[in-house]
Amino acid sequence: MIGGMQPTRPGRPDPRAQAQQAQMAAAMAGAVDLAAVKARSEAAARAQAAPPPSPAAPAGAPGSAVVDVTEATFQTEVLDRSFQVPVVLDLWAEWCGPCKQLSPVLERLAAEGGGSWVLAKVDVDANPALAQGLRVQGIPAVKAVWQGQLVAEFTGAIPEDQARQFVTELVRATTGGAVPGEGEPEPAEDPRLDAAEAALERGDLAAAEAAYQAILAEEPDHPDAGIALRQVQLFRRAEEAGPDALAVADANPDDVAAQTRAADFLLGTGNIEAAFERLLDVVRRTAGEDRDRARQHLVELFAVVGDEDPRVGAARRALMMALF
């Protein structure tokens, strides 16, 4: 087994993830950028228990795809919600002419999004502490929040096509457009996973991959086998790429396939940040199909590592900045 990572069955305690969450909670508890941020682990737990945003809810009401936010509701409607879907803050005021151009555009895009992201509108005159905590320099100001952290922002009214691009790239870089489902019961233990895990323990990646694929052939939406299969496939790709993958990629910087193989090797050997940075570099300096291939591969690696890892959060924010 390649060192540094091992597939874990979702739902089972993972000591590494628990330690990382504790570190994140401690780091975020004193954050000032987002005003009254509490521990990330608590916010994530509340978000998991809350119903997902509903495009059917009245606009402006809690739980809607478009919600009016105050200092009292910021924690719930923005920070907690951002652990389910990305939240776009629209900071406006009644006297602001450009705000009246931008806000309807954002509201229309949020309605189209169907709950895949939330537009949170903040009247800066009525909520001065929020505006100060968010370091608003001018309005309209738009700030994107994902998992309790600012990941992108812009100031001033922009054309609808640019606003649509901002939202599209935000969703791609975070959830990929998935809408969270209602609270689902914890899956029961599945004895079919035991054969796959036994293969992993003896280092037989091919047998583990076959076992997970067999489960998915019977049950395509199996809650555990999908992520485990992606992890095993990553390990296999890393082994096949081998240490030469880095030298080949460095010698061929414009070969996106070589860069993805190098990233797979780095991730499989535990060099997570280096793997992410290699693909981020490709995204920053390419365009069109090459850029999209690098972005898609990077998002796949995010899924392999898991959102509980703080390095994924940092790389998602870097990806968002690189895309927009």
N, C-alpha and C positions, 0 to 999 in steps of 0.2 A: 504493500500500500504506500502510495506517495505520502510523504509526511506533511504535516501542517493542517490538513483538513480531513475529516472523515464524515461520510453521510450520517445524519442522525435522523431518527424517526420523529417527525413532528408530533408534538403532544407529549413527548417524553422529556423530562428535565435535561437540559444541556448545561453542564456547569460553566462552559465557556460563555454561552449566551447570557446566563444569569450574572456572571461577573461583569460582562460588557454592559448589561443593562444597569447594573448598580453604578458603574463608572459614569455612564451617560446621565443617570439621574442626579448624581452628585455634581456633575459639570453643569447641567442645565438649571439646577435649583437656584443658582445665583445669577442667572442671565438677566441682562437689563434691556436687551434689544427689543424684546417683546413684552415689556411691562411685567405683568404679574405671572410670569411663567412658573409653574410648579414642576415637581419631578416628572420627567418624561414617562417613567414607568407608570405613574399614577394616571397621567393623561391618556396613555395608550390603553390602560385597563378600562377607563371610563368610555373611551371611544368604542372599544370592543363591545361593551354592554349597550351602547346607544343604538337606536334604529338609524339606518342610513338616511342620507338626505333624500327627499322625495320631491320630484318635479311637480307632483300633484298638489303639494301644500301651497297655501296662498303665498304669493310673493311677499317677502318682507318678514314672514313669520318664522319662528325657530323651526329648523328641520327642512326648510325650503331650499331650493337651488339658488335662490336669491334671498338674502336675509339682512335685515337692518341690525347692526351691532352697536352696543353701548359698552361702556366700561364694565358694567355689571355682567354682561353676557359674553364678553370677549373670550374668557377662558373656555367656556363651553362651546360657543359657536365658531370660534376660530382655532384656538390651540388644540382642544380635544378633538374637534372635527378633523383637523389636519392629519390625524393618525388614521383616518378612514380614506379621505380623498384630499387632493390639493385644494387649498382655499386661496382665493384671489381677493385681496383687500382693495376696495375702491374708496379712497379718502377724498371727500368732497365737502363743499359748503354751498349754501343757497345763493350766495352772491357771486359764485364762480361760474362765469360764462362757459369756458372750455369744459367744465365738469358736466354741463348740461348737454354737451355734444358727445362726450365719451361714455357717460353712465348708461344711456339707453342701448348703446352698442354692446357693452359688457353684459347688460341684463339679457339682451336677446341671445347672445352667445351662451350664457349660463343656462337659459331655457333649452336651447338646442342640445346642450351637454347632457341633459337627462339625468342629472345627479352624479355624473362622473367627476365634477368639480363644483365648488360652491363659490358664489360671489357674495362677499361680506361687505356691506356698505357702511362706512363710518362717517358721520357728520362731525367734522373736526371742530366746529364751533361748539357743539353740544358735548364733545368728548375731548377736551384739551389735554388731559393727562395721557390719553391714548396717543394723540398726535405727537406729544412730546416724547413718549416712550418709544414710538416708532421712528423718531427723528425725521419727521416730515418737514422738508424745506420749502416745498411749494405744492400747490394742488392744481389740477388733479394729480394724485400720486397713486400708483398701483404697485402693490407688493404681494408676492406669492409666498405662501407659507406651506411647508410640507413637514410633517412630523415635528411640529413645534419650532421650526427654524425658518428664517427667511431664506429663500433660495433664488429669487430673482425680483427685479423691480424696474419701473421706469416712471418718469415724471412728465406730465403734459399730455394733452389730447393727441392721439395718433389715429391714422386712418383705420377703417374697419379691417382691411386685409392684414395690417400689421398686428392689430389686437387679436385677430383670429390666429395668426402665426404664434403669438406669445402664448396663448392658451393651449394651442395644439402641441407645441413643444413642451410645455409644462406637463401636460397629461402624459405625453410619450415618455418623458424622462422620469416620471414617478410611478403611476399605476398602470400605464399603457391603455387607460380607458376603462378599466374594470370598475363596475359599480358594486359596492359592498352589498352582500346579501343580508337578510335578516339573521339574527343570532341563530346559528346552526348548532345542533347538539354535537358534543364531542363524539368522534367515531369510536366504535368498539375496537378492541384489539383484533388484529387480523392475522391468523396463523400463517397465511400465505407469505407474509413478510419475513417469517423466520428463515426460510430457505435462502432468501436474498441476503439477509444479514449474516447467515452462516458462511455464505460464499465470500462476503466482504472480509470476515474475520480471518479466513484462510488466504486472502489476497487474490482471489479468483474474480477479477473484474468482469470478465466475459460472462461467467455464470451468473453473477449478480445482475448484470444488465439484462440477460435473458429472463431471469426470474421476475424482475420488475416489468419488463415488456409483456410477459405472459399475464401478469395481474392486470395491466392496462388494456390488454386485448379483451379480457373478460369484463372489465369495469373501467371504461375510459376516463371517468371522473373520480377515480380513487383518490382520496384526500392526501395520501402519503406517497404513493408509488411514483407520481409524476415528478415531484421535486427530487426524490431519491434517484430516479433514473437520470435526471439532468446532472446531478452530482457525479454519478458513476461515469456517465458519458464524458464529462469534463476530465475526470481522472484518466480515462482511456485516451482521450485526445492528447492530454499532457504527456502520457507515456510515449505515444506514437510520435509526437513532435520532437521529443528528446532535447537534450541540452544544445544541440546544433541550431535549434529553432531561433535562438537569440541572435547568433552570428548571422544567420540567413536574413533575418528581419532587419538587422542593423545595416546589412549590405544592400538591402532592397527597400528603402524607406517608403517607396510609392506602391509596393505590393501589399494590398490590404489583407489578402489571405495569409501572407507571411506574418503580418502583424498580429492577426487573430491567433495564429498558431503559437506565436511567442507569448501572447497574453495567456493562452491556455496553459502553456508550460509554467509560466510564472505563478499563476493561480494554483495550479496543481501542486506546486512545491512550496506553497504557503506564502509567496510574495504577493499578497493581495494588492497592496497599494501600487506596486510597480506594474502589475497587470492592468489595473484601472488606468494608471497614468499613460501607459503606452497607447491604449485605445483612445483616451481623451486627446492625446496629441494628434492622432489620425483625424479625429473629428474636427479639431481646430484648424487643420491645414488642408482639408479636402472639401469637396462639394459634391452635390448630386448623389449618384448611386454609391460611390465609394464612401462618402460620409454616412449615408444611411446604413450601409452594411456594417461599418464600424460601430455606429450607434446601437443597432440591433444586437450585435454581439456583446457590447458592453452591458446592455440591459439584461441579456441572458446571464451574464456573469453575476450581475446584481442578484438575480433570482437564486443562483447557486449558493452565494455567500449568505444571503438573507438580510432583511431590513433591520434586524436587531443589531447587526454589526455597525458600529459608528463609521467605519471606513466606507460603507455603502452610502450612508447619508452624505458624507463629505463629497464623494465622487458624483452623486446625483446632483448636488448643487453646482459642482464644476461643470457637469454636462449641460445643465440648464444655461449656465452663463456662456458656454461655448456655442450653444445652438442659437441663442438669441442675442 
